[in-house]
Amino acid sequence: MAKRVLDVGNCVPDHAAIRSLLEGTFGAEVVQTHTPEDTLAKLKGCNFDLVLINRKLDQDYSDGMDIITTIKADAALAQIPVMLITNYEDHQAAAVAAGAVPGFGKLSLRSTQTLERLGKYLK
């Protein structure tokens, strides 16, 4: 059975690049959400192996860190691995401190390090 990934808050071109990478490399099924509300509803209604959250959601520019905090505070969702997508190391560190696993930036999407990080959850 294919691993399932929830891609949160990415614009159309970025989502397409992420989906292409995850489907092509790992055979994963990628589902997209756009807001904190539809993200939490989708997480409560379906099983996901990994959640990727953009630092700033494309649709309303809300903070992806708020979604990470909400997921990690919910006992039913807290065990789901979450990665923040950002090129900024200080934001990555804050996400890890909030309970996320180390993520990646869009500039390093196809790097060996990113593939290894994703592979931990998608192989």
Secondary structure as UniProt FT lines:
FT   STRAND          4..8
FT   HELIX           12..26
FT   STRAND          29..33
FT   HELIX           36..45
FT   STRAND          50..54
FT   TURN            58..60
FT   HELIX           64..73
FT   TURN            75..79
FT   STRAND          82..85
FT   HELIX           89..97
FT   TURN            98..99
FT   STRAND          101..104
FT   HELIX           106..108
FT   TURN            109..110
FT   HELIX           112..122
//
